[in-house]
Amino acid sequence: MPPKWALGYHQCRWSYASDKRVLEVARTFREKGIPCDVIWMDIDYMDGFRCFTFHPERFSNPQSLVNDLHLSGFKAIWMLDPGIKQEEGYFAYDSGSENSIWVQTADGRPFVGEVWPGPCVFPDFTQSKARSWWANLVKDFISNGVDGIWNDMNEPAVFKVVSKTMPESNIHSGDSELGGCQNHSFYHNVYGMLMARSTYEGMKAANKNKRPFVLTRAGFMGSHRYAATWTGDNLATWEHLHMSVSMVLQLSLSGQPLSGPDIGGFAGNATPKLYGRWMGIGAMFPFCRGHSETDTVDHEPWSFGKECEEVCRNALKRRYQLLPHIYTLFYLANTRGSPVASPTFFADPKDPQLRTVENSFLLGPVLVHASTLRNQGIDQIPPLLPKGIWLSFDFDDSHPDLPALYLQGGSIIPMGPPHQHVGEANPTDDLTLLVALDEYGRAEGVLFEDDGDGYEFMRGNYLLTYYTAQLHSSAVTIKVSKTEGLWKRPNRHLHVQLLLGGGAKIDSWGTDGQDVQITMPSDDKISQLISASQKQYRTRIETAKSIPDAEETSRTKGTELSKTPIELKSGDWYLKVVPWIGGRIIAMEHQPTGIQWLHSRIEINGYEEYTGVEYRSPGCTEEYVVIE
């Protein structure tokens, strides 16, 4: 069960260069009224990319930085990679060497691979003593005020090798229950999950009364017990926006409820329309984080003009109003194993057409219908809805670049105010119930409430409320049908919104825990309300300030990776080339000799040549061009 603050919006960047820049970004969120809960620190907060250290100038006082962020309602998440710099005098390397916890080569030496700090060794997380060693480092790290930890590069990633990871012949001294001593090919798929487990256990040891939040790039079946995940280093393209829906759903069906993409795309420059459209969809994903790489333009919600900023603000306000419902879905995922986001066909598994839908998904009974096409707004793409009743709703914020929302007939979902961060919420806040009756005039829903953190809910300290609605004699009665848990119901106002169709609704107020009755209007009146609502919707769509469609060519990356290597032949030369569509070659292999070239991230337009023993030093800048 994630802490509730982890379901808010997260803002990340590789990298915010200093603590001053971090505070500037946080301050701008509050000044502009854009909801946000978390600011992330990428690798540049470290001293020379050494894990568990802080740069002595740019991040000289992490505790002070975190305190300032907390005062503004932000949490702080910091990155930790598995690669530990091979450097005597560096406390993490020295203690790991003393405990003999490094992954070994086939001939029994600690494996050394190059990552961000240079030559690195890697903890063997298949050993309990290595996991305990890492957990203790994490526990000490948390004392700096760290709220969450991001485990990146934990496949594990290794530079200057075509495989991008450590050799399969490396040896892990695994615990007997995991499989014992085996080579890396046996343990590769679980390496990242075991690292996330170790991080989780370290955070839990640091504070038993808080739920750890860990994000992991690599995972395996069961990773959800320890960490959220995301879809990896995507590109700022419309293709990757479209792919993000299916990727999140695949992760969800694989047992990972808390996942999402890098909103706006990680590599390359987003355009205003792409960023705004992606935020509209991303705000509905279970995990909601914007992230971008170094040397790209700023990718904060206000970075792409006033029109895009307003769309992003409204998208995130939607998310925060829906948080009571989203948090309840996570409780159900925790207790019943149900997915938080699910494919549209879950609403009607017998309909084969729904299995082809790639631009909509379900959040419980809420259907999110989005446009992932550059030239078509949501008003130009009619939804393919499952059978039954699906009633549209919005927050008086409809826009061509925001998804359309529908509530399934027979459902009730809870909503709250659009706070700036989760910490602003109070149990006595007005509670809104959105109601869509089925063909029999009935509806039901559930709301889970607890402290939002910690484990008291496992001891019964929560409130689970089941609401029902029933139409009888031209009146709809909304009431509490059942409750669970030891919590007392807060004294709060209850706002009921009964959907009629076409976005029209009837509002009624009462007190939560007491019955609320709504008298249904005549059929003619309902028709008038629906007609007026549809007219208002069309007016909002037509008068919406469109996000400029200023498409640009990325100045930092190609637009897509080829999935299939291309074989080039010329006389005695045979080259296997992995191209970047967009003008670059990422890797080449001369097949007769086996000589390989790998595109260098260090030297722009440079290649490193593999001699069979090692790569040449960065600086080989000969250009290779595919002309046929």
ZATOR-317322 format. One line per 2 residues: number of its first residue (from 1); for each residue x, y, z of C-alpha. Coordinates in steps of 0.05 Angstrom, whole numbers, plus 5000, padded with zeros to 4 digits. Layout:
NUM> X,Y,Z | ... $
END
This chain:
1> 5000,5000,5000 | 5034,5065,4979 $
3> 5033,5127,5023 | 4978,5172,4999 $
5> 5027,5229,4981 | 5058,5183,4929 $
7> 4993,5186,4889 | 5002,5261,4878 $
9> 5042,5292,4821 | 5118,5282,4820 $
11> 5166,5330,4785 | 5233,5304,4764 $
13> 5291,5325,4719 | 5360,5299,4701 $
15> 5381,5341,4737 | 5361,5400,4780 $
17> 5432,5425,4786 | 5429,5453,4857 $
19> 5387,5459,4919 | 5371,5531,4898 $
21> 5342,5506,4832 | 5301,5453,4869 $
23> 5270,5506,4915 | 5257,5551,4855 $
25> 5218,5496,4820 | 5179,5481,4884 $
27> 5163,5554,4895 | 5138,5562,4824 $
29> 5089,5505,4832 | 5057,5539,4892 $
31> 5058,5609,4860 | 5023,5583,4798 $
33> 4973,5541,4836 | 4993,5476,4801 $
35> 4985,5415,4847 | 5048,5377,4863 $
37> 5072,5332,4920 | 5142,5310,4904 $
39> 5208,5338,4877 | 5261,5288,4854 $
41> 5337,5291,4857 | 5374,5256,4801 $
43> 5448,5234,4802 | 5478,5304,4802 $
45> 5462,5314,4876 | 5517,5265,4891 $
47> 5591,5279,4901 | 5623,5250,4839 $
49> 5564,5204,4828 | 5581,5165,4891 $
51> 5518,5135,4921 | 5500,5157,4992 $
53> 5539,5223,4985 | 5519,5295,4972 $
55> 5555,5346,4930 | 5592,5392,4979 $
57> 5572,5456,4942 | 5508,5444,4903 $
59> 5474,5402,4957 | 5514,5420,5018 $
61> 5457,5414,5068 | 5406,5363,5046 $
63> 5370,5364,5113 | 5358,5439,5107 $
65> 5333,5430,5035 | 5285,5376,5056 $
67> 5260,5418,5114 | 5245,5476,5066 $
69> 5209,5429,5019 | 5168,5400,5075 $
71> 5146,5470,5097 | 5116,5479,5028 $
73> 5082,5412,5027 | 5133,5375,4984 $
75> 5167,5308,4994 | 5238,5294,4968 $
77> 5260,5232,4931 | 5333,5216,4917 $
79> 5366,5168,4868 | 5410,5109,4887 $
81> 5443,5065,4834 | 5473,4996,4846 $
83> 5542,5014,4818 | 5590,5031,4876 $
85> 5653,5068,4855 | 5716,5026,4862 $
87> 5755,5074,4905 | 5792,5061,4970 $
89> 5772,5111,5023 | 5700,5115,4998 $
91> 5660,5087,5056 | 5610,5048,5015 $
93> 5665,5013,4975 | 5708,4999,5036 $
95> 5652,4969,5078 | 5626,4928,5020 $
97> 5695,4900,5007 | 5704,4883,5080 $
99> 5639,4843,5078 | 5655,4810,5010 $
101> 5588,4827,4981 | 5607,4843,4908 $
103> 5585,4804,4847 | 5644,4762,4823 $
105> 5673,4746,4755 | 5678,4674,4732 $
107> 5749,4670,4758 | 5730,4696,4828 $
109> 5749,4769,4825 | 5700,4827,4840 $
111> 5668,4846,4774 | 5685,4918,4754 $
113> 5641,4954,4703 | 5638,5026,4683 $
115> 5578,5068,4703 | 5570,5142,4721 $
117> 5627,5147,4773 | 5675,5108,4729 $
119> 5698,5037,4749 | 5645,5007,4795 $
121> 5632,4943,4834 | 5562,4916,4844 $
123> 5528,4889,4907 | 5506,4817,4902 $
125> 5435,4826,4925 | 5423,4752,4921 $
127> 5459,4746,4987 | 5423,4764,5051 $
129> 5487,4795,5079 | 5491,4841,5019 $
131> 5418,4861,5026 | 5429,4876,5100 $
133> 5492,4917,5083 | 5453,4958,5032 $
135> 5393,4966,5079 | 5438,4994,5134 $
137> 5467,5045,5085 | 5396,5064,5065 $
139> 5376,5070,5138 | 5432,5120,5151 $
141> 5416,5156,5086 | 5344,5167,5109 $
143> 5369,5207,5168 | 5381,5265,5120 $
145> 5306,5273,5113 | 5298,5230,5052 $
147> 5225,5214,5038 | 5233,5164,4982 $
149> 5286,5129,4941 | 5293,5118,4866 $
151> 5332,5056,4845 | 5355,5068,4774 $
153> 5404,5031,4728 | 5389,4967,4767 $
155> 5384,4916,4710 | 5443,4927,4725 $
157> 5465,4975,4671 | 5538,4976,4651 $
159> 5570,5025,4602 | 5617,5009,4544 $
161> 5589,4940,4530 | 5541,4924,4474 $
163> 5498,4881,4521 | 5489,4943,4566 $
165> 5495,4897,4627 | 5544,4853,4664 $
167> 5569,4787,4633 | 5523,4727,4641 $
169> 5583,4688,4666 | 5589,4730,4729 $
171> 5577,4692,4794 | 5526,4707,4849 $
173> 5533,4673,4916 | 5458,4669,4925 $
175> 5420,4647,4987 | 5399,4574,4984 $
177> 5325,4592,4982 | 5337,4635,4921 $
179> 5376,4582,4883 | 5446,4583,4914 $
181> 5509,4599,4877 | 5491,4612,4804 $
183> 5516,4653,4745 | 5486,4720,4726 $
185> 5442,4691,4671 | 5404,4654,4727 $
187> 5395,4716,4770 | 5393,4773,4719 $
189> 5317,4782,4719 | 5311,4787,4794 $
191> 5372,4831,4807 | 5332,4896,4804 $
193> 5276,4869,4847 | 5325,4846,4901 $
195> 5357,4915,4902 | 5288,4947,4910 $
197> 5273,4898,4966 | 5337,4917,5002 $
199> 5321,4991,4994 | 5250,4980,5019 $
201> 5275,4941,5080 | 5326,4996,5096 $
203> 5272,5049,5093 | 5226,5008,5137 $
205> 5281,4998,5188 | 5293,5073,5189 $
207> 5220,5087,5206 | 5173,5031,5221 $
209> 5114,5079,5224 | 5120,5101,5151 $
211> 5106,5064,5087 | 5169,5064,5045 $
213> 5165,5093,4975 | 5214,5063,4926 $
215> 5215,5069,4850 | 5253,5017,4811 $
217> 5271,5014,4738 | 5282,4939,4735 $
219> 5234,4889,4766 | 5204,4820,4764 $
221> 5140,4786,4786 | 5129,4807,4858 $
223> 5166,4874,4852 | 5101,4909,4871 $
225> 5113,4887,4944 | 5172,4935,4948 $
227> 5168,4988,4894 | 5132,5026,4840 $
229> 5159,5025,4770 | 5156,5066,4707 $
231> 5161,5051,4633 | 5233,5072,4626 $
233> 5270,5125,4586 | 5218,5141,4533 $
235> 5223,5193,4478 | 5186,5259,4470 $
237> 5146,5234,4410 | 5072,5222,4394 $
239> 5088,5149,4383 | 5113,5141,4454 $
241> 5054,5179,4482 | 5009,5130,4446 $
243> 5050,5070,4471 | 5047,5093,4543 $
245> 4974,5072,4552 | 4987,5000,4531 $
247> 5052,4997,4570 | 5019,5019,4635 $
249> 4962,4969,4625 | 5011,4912,4611 $
251> 5048,4928,4675 | 4981,4931,4712 $
253> 4960,4863,4686 | 5029,4836,4706 $
255> 5015,4853,4779 | 5046,4922,4783 $
257> 4991,4971,4804 | 5034,5033,4813 $
259> 5065,5051,4745 | 5066,5106,4693 $
261> 5110,5137,4639 | 5156,5197,4641 $
263> 5104,5250,4625 | 5126,5292,4566 $
265> 5179,5242,4545 | 5248,5234,4575 $
267> 5293,5241,4514 | 5285,5299,4467 $
269> 5247,5364,4470 | 5172,5359,4479 $
271> 5129,5410,4442 | 5074,5449,4477 $
273> 5017,5407,4448 | 5053,5341,4461 $
275> 5069,5359,4532 | 4999,5384,4548 $
277> 4966,5324,4517 | 5013,5277,4555 $
279> 4998,5312,4621 | 4924,5304,4609 $
281> 4932,5229,4601 | 4988,5221,4651 $
283> 4947,5254,4706 | 4900,5194,4702 $
285> 4954,5141,4706 | 4966,5106,4774 $
287> 5037,5136,4779 | 5041,5208,4756 $
289> 5111,5237,4744 | 5141,5286,4695 $
291> 5214,5272,4678 | 5264,5295,4625 $
293> 5338,5288,4610 | 5395,5336,4612 $
295> 5407,5382,4552 | 5334,5386,4535 $
297> 5290,5447,4545 | 5256,5455,4612 $
299> 5198,5406,4620 | 5158,5436,4677 $
301> 5083,5449,4667 | 5096,5524,4657 $
303> 5153,5514,4607 | 5110,5512,4544 $
305> 5068,5575,4546 | 5005,5598,4581 $
307> 4958,5553,4542 | 4996,5490,4559 $
309> 5004,5512,4631 | 4929,5519,4640 $
311> 4917,5450,4610 | 4968,5420,4658 $
313> 4938,5457,4718 | 4869,5431,4702 $
315> 4894,5360,4688 | 4928,5357,4756 $
317> 4868,5389,4791 | 4827,5332,4762 $
319> 4874,5281,4791 | 4873,5312,4860 $
321> 4797,5315,4860 | 4796,5241,4842 $
323> 4848,5221,4895 | 4796,5193,4944 $
325> 4774,5146,4889 | 4846,5130,4866 $
327> 4869,5117,4937 | 4809,5070,4947 $
329> 4830,5032,4884 | 4899,5022,4915 $
331> 4867,4995,4978 | 4828,4946,4936 $
333> 4891,4927,4898 | 4926,4916,4965 $
335> 4870,4873,4995 | 4840,4839,4933 $
337> 4894,4841,4880 | 4851,4880,4831 $
339> 4887,4926,4782 | 4883,5001,4791 $
341> 4885,5015,4716 | 4854,4962,4672 $
343> 4840,4954,4597 | 4773,4978,4571 $
345> 4752,4907,4553 | 4749,4890,4627 $
347> 4682,4924,4626 | 4657,4875,4573 $
349> 4704,4817,4561 | 4659,4788,4507 $
351> 4666,4847,4460 | 4726,4833,4414 $
353> 4728,4905,4389 | 4746,4930,4458 $
355> 4810,4889,4456 | 4836,4933,4401 $
357> 4826,4998,4440 | 4893,5032,4455 $
359> 4872,5102,4475 | 4826,5089,4534 $
361> 4829,5052,4599 | 4791,5042,4664 $
363> 4804,5069,4734 | 4753,5025,4769 $
365> 4686,5046,4739 | 4716,5109,4708 $
367> 4732,5105,4634 | 4788,5151,4611 $
369> 4784,5165,4536 | 4844,5203,4508 $
371> 4871,5228,4442 | 4942,5206,4428 $
373> 4942,5235,4357 | 4975,5301,4343 $
375> 4923,5328,4295 | 4860,5306,4331 $
377> 4832,5333,4396 | 4788,5291,4441 $
379> 4726,5323,4410 | 4745,5292,4342 $
381> 4753,5221,4366 | 4688,5186,4387 $
383> 4698,5135,4442 | 4686,5061,4435 $
385> 4647,5049,4498 | 4631,4981,4529 $
387> 4559,4960,4530 | 4513,4989,4583 $
389> 4506,5059,4611 | 4567,5105,4609 $
391> 4553,5177,4631 | 4603,5233,4614 $
393> 4627,5281,4667 | 4680,5335,4675 $
395> 4700,5390,4724 | 4676,5447,4679 $
397> 4745,5442,4647 | 4733,5406,4581 $
399> 4788,5419,4531 | 4809,5386,4465 $
401> 4875,5366,4497 | 4844,5335,4560 $
403> 4815,5264,4563 | 4740,5253,4564 $
405> 4715,5219,4627 | 4656,5171,4634 $
407> 4625,5137,4695 | 4595,5068,4688 $
409> 4522,5062,4704 | 4511,5030,4772 $
411> 4572,5064,4803 | 4588,5115,4857 $
413> 4658,5145,4864 | 4684,5191,4919 $
415> 4718,5257,4904 | 4750,5314,4944 $
417> 4774,5385,4936 | 4830,5402,4887 $
419> 4885,5412,4940 | 4955,5436,4922 $
421> 4984,5375,4956 | 4959,5314,4994 $
423> 4981,5344,5060 | 4929,5398,5054 $
425> 4872,5347,5057 | 4832,5341,5121 $
427> 4782,5286,5140 | 4730,5340,5150 $
429> 4736,5366,5078 | 4672,5365,5039 $
431> 4661,5296,5008 | 4632,5291,4938 $
433> 4597,5229,4912 | 4589,5223,4837 $
435> 4531,5177,4821 | 4511,5142,4756 $
437> 4449,5098,4761 | 4443,5033,4722 $
439> 4382,5012,4682 | 4348,4989,4747 $
441> 4359,5056,4781 | 4413,5031,4828 $
443> 4486,5048,4842 | 4540,5030,4892 $
445> 4610,5050,4910 | 4662,5049,4965 $
447> 4710,5098,5000 | 4772,5078,5039 $
449> 4801,5127,5090 | 4859,5122,5138 $
451> 4920,5163,5160 | 4949,5160,5090 $
453> 5014,5131,5116 | 5038,5079,5165 $
455> 5007,5012,5182 | 4951,5028,5231 $
457> 4901,5008,5177 | 4926,4936,5184 $
459> 4904,4939,5257 | 4834,4962,5239 $
461> 4846,5037,5244 | 4810,5058,5180 $
463> 4741,5072,5154 | 4713,5034,5095 $
465> 4645,5061,5074 | 4598,5028,5025 $
467> 4549,5076,4993 | 4487,5058,4954 $
469> 4437,5097,4912 | 4366,5074,4895 $
471> 4313,5106,4851 | 4243,5096,4879 $
473> 4180,5136,4865 | 4216,5192,4828 $
475> 4267,5202,4883 | 4338,5177,4890 $
477> 4362,5160,4960 | 4437,5159,4973 $
479> 4458,5126,5039 | 4511,5087,5075 $
481> 4496,5013,5070 | 4555,4985,5109 $
483> 4620,5006,5142 | 4683,4971,5165 $
485> 4740,4993,5210 | 4750,5027,5277 $
487> 4752,5099,5252 | 4695,5145,5269 $
489> 4661,5181,5212 | 4686,5253,5206 $
491> 4636,5308,5213 | 4632,5335,5142 $
493> 4586,5359,5088 | 4565,5311,5033 $
495> 4557,5336,4962 | 4521,5288,4916 $
497> 4524,5297,4841 | 4475,5253,4803 $
499> 4494,5246,4730 | 4437,5248,4680 $
501> 4474,5241,4614 | 4509,5288,4566 $
503> 4549,5317,4623 | 4486,5342,4659 $
505> 4479,5330,4733 | 4436,5347,4793 $
507> 4470,5372,4857 | 4447,5360,4927 $
509> 4478,5372,4995 | 4473,5336,5061 $
511> 4514,5307,5118 | 4558,5247,5108 $
513> 4529,5186,5143 | 4458,5211,5135 $
515> 4410,5195,5078 | 4407,5245,5021 $
517> 4347,5247,4976 | 4344,5277,4906 $
519> 4277,5287,4872 | 4282,5269,4799 $
521> 4258,5322,4750 | 4208,5307,4695 $
523> 4233,5275,4630 | 4224,5342,4595 $
525> 4266,5377,4648 | 4320,5324,4643 $
527> 4322,5333,4567 | 4329,5408,4577 $
529> 4386,5398,4627 | 4422,5351,4580 $
531> 4413,5398,4521 | 4440,5457,4561 $
533> 4499,5416,4586 | 4517,5393,4516 $
535> 4514,5465,4491 | 4560,5488,4548 $
537> 4608,5431,4530 | 4611,5452,4457 $
539> 4622,5524,4477 | 4680,5505,4524 $
541> 4712,5462,4469 | 4704,5515,4415 $
543> 4728,5573,4458 | 4785,5535,4492 $
545> 4853,5568,4483 | 4888,5517,4439 $
547> 4959,5496,4455 | 5004,5519,4398 $
549> 5020,5463,4350 | 5093,5483,4342 $
551> 5126,5417,4324 | 5202,5418,4328 $
553> 5256,5370,4310 | 5291,5346,4373 $
555> 5360,5374,4378 | 5385,5318,4423 $
557> 5358,5251,4401 | 5331,5212,4343 $
559> 5257,5198,4342 | 5256,5123,4350 $
561> 5299,5063,4360 | 5300,5009,4306 $
563> 5281,4941,4334 | 5319,4902,4281 $
565> 5394,4908,4266 | 5409,4922,4193 $
567> 5463,4881,4158 | 5507,4920,4109 $
569> 5554,4886,4060 | 5610,4915,4018 $
571> 5662,4868,3990 | 5694,4832,4049 $
573> 5661,4879,4099 | 5599,4858,4136 $
575> 5570,4908,4186 | 5512,4895,4232 $
577> 5484,4964,4248 | 5432,4985,4300 $
579> 5408,5052,4273 | 5372,5109,4307 $
581> 5319,5133,4259 | 5334,5206,4258 $
583> 5405,5204,4237 | 5450,5166,4284 $
585> 5480,5096,4290 | 5480,5070,4361 $
587> 5521,5007,4352 | 5559,4970,4298 $
589> 5594,4903,4294 | 5644,4882,4240 $
591> 5622,4811,4232 | 5684,4779,4202 $
593> 5728,4803,4260 | 5678,4815,4314 $
595> 5702,4887,4324 | 5646,4929,4355 $
597> 5633,5003,4358 | 5586,5034,4410 $
599> 5560,5104,4406 | 5589,5144,4464 $
601> 5544,5185,4509 | 5606,5222,4531 $
603> 5633,5246,4465 | 5579,5277,4421 $
605> 5579,5241,4353 | 5636,5197,4377 $
607> 5646,5122,4376 | 5686,5076,4420 $
609> 5720,5017,4387 | 5722,4949,4421 $
611> 5787,4912,4409 | 5765,4847,4439 $
613> 5793,4865,4507 | 5770,4936,4522 $
615> 5740,4997,4491 | 5784,5053,4467 $
617> 5781,5116,4508 | 5726,5165,4490 $
619> 5746,5212,4435 | 5741,5168,4372 $
621> 5702,5218,4331 | 5702,5187,4262 $
623> 5634,5194,4231 | 5599,5134,4200 $
625> 5543,5146,4150 | 5494,5095,4122 $
627> 5483,5114,4049 | 5444,5053,4026 $
END
